[in-house]
Amino acid sequence: METKKELRTRCKARRNGLSSAEVQTRSAAIEEQLRNFEVYAQAEVIYGYYPLGNEVSLLHILESALQQQKTVALPRVNGDSMDFYRIRDLGEVREGCFHVMEPVTQDRIETAQGLVLVPGVAFDVFGNRIGYGKGYYDRYFDRYPKLTRAGIAYDLQVTEEEIAHWDGDMQMQYLITEHRIYDFAAKNEKIVE
């Protein structure tokens, strides 16, 4: 069984090996999955993220959410914690911690409702996630446990082996990839060909 560190290294290498055209094509497929995802359609508040490197880009669907008058928020790191801030335009960002684009607005979102689109380095088919090792999302979900958590990843980031996890690790309720939507509450997956 791989350690978390080994799995993180392997999945990062796979993701980093994608060409920009592959990132664009795969990201578009994942955005299409989201458009057809009932939980996304019903959510009035969307917690997104600005992609770093070869992470899945959801910028088109976030733009669409803004046009649909949904509340859209992006994360900003403040010391050891992370908060989400409402944006009204995707241009309301600047480079922040770890070179991630962060919102410049001061409109902090403090609601227990909404769909959080969670990036990660690796996910398993049981809802566990490996991030970058700093625990920001886990701590955020500890504060707001009623938010709906949907992991976002390429199929190549998903492992069949269960990822070691601890009490403080918050499991995803859903995982969306190019070809599948995993519903961990219902313990099933919808495969899209």
C-alpha positions in Angstrom: 0.0 0.0 0.0 1.3 3.4 -1.0 1.9 6.0 1.7 0.1 9.4 1.5 3.4 11.0 0.5 4.0 8.4 -2.3 0.5 8.8 -3.6 0.7 12.6 -3.5 3.9 12.5 -5.5 2.6 10.0 -8.1 -0.7 11.8 -8.7 1.0 15.2 -8.9 3.5 13.8 -11.4 0.6 12.4 -13.5 -1.3 15.7 -13.4 1.7 17.7 -14.1 2.4 15.5 -17.1 -0.8 16.6 -18.9 -0.4 19.0 -21.8 -2.3 22.3 -21.7 -4.6 20.9 -24.4 -5.4 17.9 -22.2 -6.0 20.1 -19.2 -8.4 22.2 -21.3 -10.3 19.1 -22.7 -10.5 17.3 -19.4 -11.6 20.4 -17.5 -14.3 21.1 -20.1 -15.6 17.5 -19.6 -15.7 18.0 -15.8 -17.5 21.3 -16.2 -20.1 19.6 -18.4 -20.5 16.9 -15.6 -21.2 19.8 -13.2 -23.7 21.5 -15.5 -25.7 18.2 -15.5 -25.3 17.6 -11.8 -28.5 18.2 -9.9 -26.7 19.3 -6.7 -24.9 22.0 -8.6 -28.0 23.1 -10.4 -29.9 23.5 -7.1 -27.1 25.2 -5.2 -27.5 29.0 -4.8 -24.0 29.4 -3.3 -20.9 27.9 -5.2 -17.6 27.8 -3.4 -15.0 27.5 -6.1 -11.3 27.9 -6.5 -8.8 29.4 -9.0 -6.8 26.7 -10.6 -3.1 26.4 -10.0 -0.8 24.8 -12.6 -2.6 21.8 -14.1 -5.4 21.7 -11.6 -8.9 21.2 -13.1 -10.1 24.6 -14.3 -13.6 25.4 -13.5 -13.4 29.1 -14.6 -16.0 28.7 -17.3 -18.6 27.2 -15.0 -17.9 29.8 -12.3 -18.4 32.5 -14.9 -21.7 30.8 -15.9 -22.7 30.6 -12.2 -22.1 34.4 -11.9 -24.3 35.0 -15.0 -27.0 32.8 -13.4 -27.0 35.1 -10.3 -25.6 32.4 -8.1 -23.3 33.6 -5.2 -19.8 32.6 -6.1 -16.9 32.6 -3.6 -13.2 31.8 -3.7 -10.8 30.9 -0.9 -8.2 33.1 0.7 -5.7 32.0 3.2 -5.3 34.0 6.4 -2.5 32.5 8.5 -3.5 29.0 9.5 -7.1 29.3 8.4 -8.9 29.8 5.1 -12.1 31.7 4.4 -14.2 32.2 1.3 -15.0 35.6 -0.1 -17.8 36.5 -2.6 -16.7 37.7 -6.0 -18.9 39.3 -8.6 -16.3 39.0 -11.4 -13.5 36.5 -12.0 -11.1 39.4 -12.3 -11.4 40.3 -8.6 -8.3 38.2 -7.7 -4.6 38.7 -7.1 -1.7 36.3 -6.4 -1.7 35.3 -2.7 -0.4 32.4 -0.6 1.4 29.6 -2.4 1.0 31.6 -5.7 -2.7 30.8 -5.7 -5.0 33.5 -7.1 -7.2 34.8 -4.2 -10.1 37.2 -4.1 -9.4 40.8 -3.2 -13.0 41.4 -2.0 -13.8 41.7 1.7 -17.3 40.1 1.4 -16.6 37.0 3.5 -19.2 34.2 3.2 -20.4 32.7 6.4 -23.2 30.4 5.6 -23.8 26.7 6.2 -25.3 26.2 2.8 -23.8 25.8 -0.6 -21.7 23.5 -2.7 -17.9 23.5 -2.2 -15.9 22.4 -5.3 -12.8 21.0 -3.7 -9.5 20.6 -5.5 -7.0 17.9 -4.5 -4.0 16.0 -5.5 -5.6 12.5 -5.0 -9.0 11.0 -4.1 -10.1 7.5 -3.5 -13.4 5.8 -4.4 -14.5 6.0 -0.7 -14.6 9.8 -0.5 -11.1 10.4 1.0 -8.9 13.2 -0.3 -5.2 14.1 -0.3 -4.6 17.8 -0.6 -1.3 19.7 -0.4 -0.8 18.7 3.2 -1.7 22.0 5.0 -5.2 21.0 6.1 -7.0 24.3 5.1 -10.1 22.6 3.7 -10.3 20.1 6.6 -10.3 23.0 9.1 -12.8 24.9 7.0 -15.2 22.0 6.9 -14.7 21.4 10.6 -16.1 25.0 11.0 -18.9 24.5 8.5 -19.7 20.8 8.4 -23.1 21.2 6.7 -21.7 22.5 3.5 -21.9 20.0 0.6 -18.4 18.8 -0.4 -17.6 17.8 -4.0 -14.1 16.7 -4.9 -13.0 17.8 -8.4 -10.3 15.7 -10.1 -9.2 14.0 -13.3 -9.8 10.3 -13.5 -6.0 9.8 -13.3 -6.0 11.2 -9.7 -8.5 8.6 -8.4 -7.3 5.5 -6.7 -9.2 2.3 -5.9 -7.1 1.8 -2.7 -8.4 3.5 0.4 -6.4 6.5 1.4 -5.3 6.5 5.0 -7.3 9.1 6.9 -7.8 10.4 10.4 -10.6 11.9 12.4 -9.9 15.4 11.3 -10.0 14.5 7.6 -13.3 15.5 6.1 -14.6 13.0 3.5 -16.2 14.2 0.3 -19.8 13.6 -0.3 -19.3 13.5 -4.1 -16.4 13.3 -6.5 -16.7 14.6 -10.1 -14.2 13.5 -12.8 -14.4 13.5 -16.6 -16.3 10.2 -16.7 -17.8 9.6 -13.3 -19.8 11.2 -10.6 -19.3 9.3 -7.3 -22.1 9.7 -4.8 -20.6 8.5 -1.6 -23.8 8.9 0.5 -25.6 6.7 -2.0 -22.5 4.5 -2.4 -22.8 4.5 -6.1 -21.3 6.1 -9.2 -22.7 7.4 -12.4 -20.5 6.6 -15.4 -20.7 8.9 -18.3 -19.3 7.6 -21.6 
